[in-house]
């Protein structure tokens, strides 16, 4: 097999490919390609016909890209569809690396291509610094073949794991941008134990009924920025669990889905910690929840220093919710002696419509009450003119400006 790894100034790209690149990115990408090593998956045997298994070709192309001593681009051609089995792109790499998706990556439709012990992963990027994943192409998780055997949709079936489409594990200085990510079997994108991440201009979607299909999941990760994206899924648009720290979310459209969630935290008496989160300029469209913090009784840790501001709710069932009694039981969860502490939570300039009368609910623990909640300039009207109200227990709050509904009335 001939290995191609040469400079762009001697690479004779087909005219259609060059036109696609310039059309999508203009002169900036052309300049970038001139100065970087370019690796094409076709040079390693990839067919891109949507039928052939291109996994081995991608593995080999990645090894060459990652080992380049100069900045390198792994180029995935437009107007082609590459079928992939579970695959891991491992670092560390020798230089700055770009994973340029111009075409479509599609998961194998055969569930038996997955190791039964590793059902939760499809594409994994791990131990990489200075990585950019971009290109304007599509990542298709082929979720329907997994949803049809999900116990969440058919209670007679056994419950099994399903893959996350994209996992970034232990990455640093990471950019994920300009991608369409659709129909993941489970979570679409996970940032795990990664730092200094920018995710922007993403279009993430799966059917509203698809189970456990969070858009973006942040776990044990810090300095995360999520901007200018549209997320429509069957679960949380964005979820942040223990270890999420310094997260900035801005200019996101969410819905359908379950809104933006912090948690759950503290399950099975565990310790959960989330802090320094800002959610700004988000539009929630017909979601089950708007901005939600959810923790289990019996846990420890904290959710603190969290700001939700400049938010519009359209026909949201539970616009503002803190629930310290979250659990997987249909019955009400019992109060325990310990709970995840929820402190210093600010809600500012939130307006729109609530699908149910209770627009604000703080369901907090007597043993570890919610403290330092501030409501400022809230205007949540009921659908069809129905009056809205608030409900709370064991919450310490203050308000500024006009707050509608007034906080902490009886449910």
C-alpha positions in Angstrom: 0.0 0.0 0.0 1.4 3.3 -1.0 1.5 5.8 1.9 0.8 9.4 0.9 2.0 12.1 3.1 3.3 15.2 1.2 2.9 18.9 1.2 -0.1 20.5 -0.4 2.1 22.3 -3.0 2.8 19.0 -4.7 -0.5 17.4 -3.9 -2.8 17.4 -7.0 -6.2 17.4 -5.4 -9.1 16.9 -7.7 -10.8 20.1 -8.8 -14.1 19.2 -7.2 -12.4 18.7 -3.8 -10.5 21.9 -4.0 -13.7 23.8 -5.0 -15.5 22.3 -2.0 -12.7 23.3 0.4 -12.6 26.9 -0.9 -16.4 27.1 -1.1 -16.8 26.1 2.6 -13.8 27.9 4.1 -12.4 30.3 1.6 -8.8 31.6 1.5 -8.1 30.8 5.2 -8.3 27.1 4.6 -6.4 27.2 1.4 -3.6 29.0 3.2 -3.7 26.4 6.0 -3.5 23.5 3.6 -0.4 25.0 2.0 1.4 25.0 5.3 0.3 21.7 6.6 0.8 18.0 5.9 -2.3 16.5 4.3 -3.3 12.9 4.7 -6.2 11.5 2.7 -8.1 8.4 3.9 -8.4 7.2 0.2 -4.6 6.8 0.2 -5.1 4.0 2.8 -7.8 2.2 1.0 -11.0 3.9 2.1 -13.8 3.5 -0.4 -16.3 6.0 0.9 -19.2 4.2 -0.7 -21.3 3.8 2.5 -21.2 0.0 2.2 -17.5 -1.0 2.6 -15.9 -1.1 6.0 -13.4 1.8 6.1 -12.3 1.3 9.7 -8.8 0.0 8.9 -8.2 2.7 6.4 -9.1 5.4 9.0 -6.9 3.7 11.7 -3.9 3.7 9.3 -4.5 7.2 8.1 -4.7 8.4 11.7 -1.4 6.8 12.7 0.3 8.7 9.8 -1.4 11.9 10.7 -0.7 11.7 14.4 3.0 10.8 13.9 3.6 13.8 11.6 6.4 16.1 12.9 4.6 19.1 11.3 1.0 20.2 11.7 -1.2 17.7 9.9 -4.7 17.4 8.4 -6.5 14.1 8.1 -8.8 14.9 5.1 -12.1 13.1 4.7 -13.5 13.8 1.2 -16.8 15.5 0.5 -19.8 13.7 -1.1 -18.6 10.4 0.2 -20.0 8.2 3.1 -17.5 6.2 5.2 -18.8 3.3 7.2 -17.0 2.8 10.5 -17.0 0.2 13.2 -16.0 1.3 16.8 -12.7 3.1 16.4 -10.3 4.9 18.7 -8.0 7.7 17.6 -5.2 7.8 20.2 -2.5 10.3 21.0 -0.3 11.8 22.0 0.4 13.3 18.5 3.7 14.8 17.4 2.2 18.1 16.3 -1.1 20.1 15.9 -3.7 17.9 14.3 -6.9 18.6 12.3 -9.6 16.0 11.6 -11.3 17.5 8.6 -14.7 15.9 7.9 -16.1 17.1 4.6 -18.1 14.0 3.9 -20.2 11.7 6.1 -19.0 9.2 8.7 -21.7 6.6 9.5 -21.7 4.0 12.2 -22.0 0.3 11.2 -25.6 -0.8 11.1 -24.5 -4.2 12.6 -24.7 -4.1 16.4 -22.6 -7.2 16.6 -19.6 -5.2 15.4 -19.4 -4.0 19.0 -17.6 -5.8 21.7 -20.3 -6.7 24.3 -18.0 -5.2 27.0 -17.6 -1.9 25.1 -21.0 -1.0 23.9 -20.8 2.6 25.0 -18.3 3.8 22.5 -18.2 4.4 18.7 -15.6 7.1 17.9 -13.2 8.0 20.6 -10.4 10.6 20.6 -8.1 10.1 23.5 -4.9 11.6 25.0 -4.6 14.3 22.3 -3.5 17.9 22.6 -4.1 20.7 20.1 -6.8 18.8 18.1 -9.4 20.4 15.8 -12.3 18.4 14.5 -14.2 20.4 11.9 -15.2 20.5 8.2 -18.9 21.0 7.8 -19.6 17.3 7.3 -21.9 14.8 9.0 -21.5 12.2 11.7 -24.3 9.7 11.6 -24.6 7.4 14.6 -27.2 5.1 12.9 -29.1 5.1 16.2 -32.3 3.5 15.0 -30.8 0.0 15.0 -30.1 0.5 18.8 -33.3 2.3 19.7 -35.5 -0.5 18.3 -34.0 -2.8 21.0 -34.1 -0.3 23.8 -35.8 -1.2 27.1 -36.8 2.4 27.3 -39.1 2.0 24.3 -40.0 -1.7 24.8 -40.3 -2.7 28.5 -40.2 -6.4 27.6 -36.6 -6.1 26.3 -33.5 -6.4 28.6 -31.7 -3.1 29.2 -28.3 -2.8 27.5 -25.8 0.0 26.8 -25.7 1.9 23.5 -22.8 3.8 22.0 -22.0 7.5 22.3 -21.2 8.9 18.9 -18.2 11.0 19.8 -16.1 10.8 23.0 -13.2 13.1 23.7 -11.2 11.7 26.6 -8.2 13.3 28.2 -7.9 15.9 25.5 -6.4 19.4 25.9 -6.8 22.5 23.7 -9.6 21.0 21.7 -11.8 22.6 19.1 -15.0 20.8 17.8 -16.8 23.0 15.3 -18.9 23.2 12.1 -20.3 19.6 12.2 -23.7 18.0 11.9 -24.0 15.1 14.4 -27.2 13.1 14.0 -28.9 10.0 15.4 -26.5 8.9 18.0 -27.5 5.6 19.7 -27.0 7.3 23.0 -25.2 10.6 23.9 -24.0 12.5 20.8 -20.8 14.2 22.2 -19.0 13.6 25.5 -16.2 15.7 26.9 -14.5 13.5 29.5 -11.6 14.6 31.6 -10.7 17.2 29.0 -9.6 20.9 29.4 -9.7 24.0 27.3 -12.4 22.9 24.9 -14.4 25.0 22.4 -17.4 23.5 20.8 -19.2 25.8 18.4 -21.4 25.9 15.3 -22.7 22.3 15.9 -26.0 21.0 14.7 -27.0 18.0 16.9 -30.2 16.2 16.3 -32.1 12.9 17.0 -35.9 12.2 17.3 -37.6 13.6 20.4 -38.6 10.0 21.4 -35.0 8.6 21.1 -33.8 7.4 24.5 -30.8 8.8 26.4 -29.7 10.8 23.5 -28.1 13.8 25.3 -26.7 16.4 22.9 -23.5 17.3 24.8 -22.3 15.7 28.0 -19.6 17.2 30.2 -18.0 15.1 32.9 -14.8 15.8 34.9 -13.9 18.5 32.4 -12.9 22.1 32.9 -12.7 25.3 30.8 -15.4 24.2 28.4 -17.1 26.7 26.0 -20.2 25.7 24.0 -21.3 28.4 21.6 -23.6 29.0 18.7 -25.2 25.6 18.3 -28.6 23.9 17.8 -29.5 20.8 19.8 -32.6 18.8 19.2 -32.7 15.4 21.0 -34.6 13.0 23.1 -32.8 13.8 26.4 -30.8 16.7 27.8 -29.5 19.2 25.2 -26.5 19.7 27.5 -25.8 17.8 30.7 -23.0 18.5 33.2 -22.1 16.0 35.9 -19.4 15.6 38.6 -16.2 17.4 37.8 -17.6 19.9 35.4 -15.9 23.2 36.2 -15.7 26.6 34.5 -18.3 25.8 31.8 -19.6 28.6 29.5 -22.7 28.0 27.4 -23.9 30.8 25.1 -26.2 31.3 22.1 -27.7 27.8 22.0 -31.1 26.7 20.7 -32.4 23.8 22.6 -35.5 21.7 21.8 -37.1 19.3 21.6 -35.4 17.7 24.6 -35.0 17.8 28.3 -33.3 21.2 28.5 -29.9 22.0 30.1 -29.2 20.0 33.2 -26.6 20.0 36.0 -26.6 16.5 37.3 -27.7 14.2 38.3 -25.3 14.3 41.2 -24.9 12.2 44.3 -26.3 8.9 43.2 -25.6 5.8 45.4 -24.2 8.1 48.2 -21.5 9.4 45.8 -19.8 12.8 45.9 -20.7 15.1 43.0 -19.1 18.5 42.3 -20.1 21.1 39.7 -19.1 24.8 39.9 -18.7 28.0 38.0 -21.2 27.5 35.2 -22.7 30.3 33.1 -25.6 29.6 30.8 -26.3 32.7 28.6 -28.6 33.5 25.7 -30.3 30.1 25.3 -33.7 29.6 23.6 -35.7 26.6 24.8 -38.4 25.4 22.4 -41.0 23.0 23.8 -38.6 21.2 26.1 -39.6 19.1 29.1 -37.3 21.2 31.3 -35.6 24.5 30.9 -32.7 25.0 33.4 -32.5 22.2 35.9 -30.3 21.1 38.8 -31.0 17.5 39.9 -29.4 15.7 42.8 -30.0 12.5 44.8 -30.7 12.2 48.5 -27.8 10.6 50.4 -25.1 12.1 48.3 -22.4 14.6 49.1 -20.6 17.5 47.3 -21.9 20.6 45.8 -23.4 22.5 42.8 -22.4 26.1 43.3 -21.7 29.4 41.6 -24.1 28.9 38.7 -25.7 31.6 36.6 -28.6 31.2 34.2 -29.2 34.5 32.3 -30.8 36.0 29.2 -33.0 33.0 28.5 -36.2 32.6 26.5 -38.6 29.8 27.2 -41.2 28.8 24.7 -43.9 26.4 25.9 -41.5 24.7 28.4 -43.1 22.2 30.9 -40.7 23.0 33.8 -38.9 26.2 33.0 -36.9 26.6 36.3 -36.3 23.6 38.5 -34.0 22.6 41.4 -34.7 19.0 42.5 -32.8 17.5 45.4 -35.0 14.5 45.4 -34.1 13.1 42.0 -34.2 9.3 41.7 -35.1 6.5 39.4 -38.1 5.3 41.5 -41.7 6.1 40.5 -42.4 6.8 44.2 -41.3 9.9 46.0 -37.7 9.6 47.2 -37.2 9.7 50.9 -35.3 12.4 52.8 -31.9 11.3 54.0 -29.3 12.9 56.3 -27.0 14.0 53.6 -27.4 15.7 50.2 -25.5 17.6 47.6 -25.3 21.2 48.7 -26.8 23.7 46.2 -25.6 27.3 46.8 -25.2 30.6 45.0 -27.5 30.0 42.0 -28.6 33.1 40.0 -31.5 33.3 37.6 -31.5 36.6 35.6 -33.6 38.0 32.7 -35.6 34.8 32.0 -38.8 35.2 30.1 -41.3 33.3 28.0 -44.1 30.8 28.4 -44.6 27.8 30.7 -46.7 24.8 29.5 -47.7 24.0 33.1 -48.9 26.4 35.9 -45.8 25.8 38.1 -43.1 27.7 36.3 -40.6 27.8 39.2 -40.0 24.9 41.5 -37.3 24.6 44.2 -37.7 21.1 45.8 -34.9 21.2 48.4 -33.8 19.1 51.3 -34.5 19.9 54.9 -31.1 18.5 56.0 -29.1 20.5 53.3 -31.4 23.3 52.2 -30.7 25.3 49.0 -29.0 28.6 49.8 -28.2 31.8 48.0 -30.8 31.5 45.3 -31.3 34.8 43.5 -34.1 35.6 41.1 -33.9 38.8 39.0 -36.2 40.0 36.2 -38.2 36.9 35.6 -41.3 36.9 33.5 -42.8 33.5 32.8 -46.4 33.6 31.6 -48.8 30.7 31.4 -49.8 29.1 28.1 -53.1 30.5 26.8 -53.2 33.1 29.6 -53.2 30.6 32.5 -51.7 32.1 35.6 -48.3 30.7 36.6 -47.0 30.1 40.2 -44.0 29.0 42.1 -43.5 26.1 44.6 -40.6 25.7 47.0 -39.5 23.9 50.1 -36.3 24.4 52.1 -35.0 27.1 49.8 -33.3 30.3 50.8 -33.9 32.9 48.1 -33.9 36.6 47.3 -35.5 38.5 44.4 -34.7 41.8 42.5 -36.7 43.6 39.9 -40.0 42.1 38.7 -40.3 38.3 39.3 -43.3 36.6 37.8 -44.5 34.3 39.1 -43.5 35.5 42.6 -41.2 32.9 44.2 -42.1 30.3 46.8 -45.9 30.2 46.8 -47.6 27.0 47.8 -47.9 24.5 45.0 
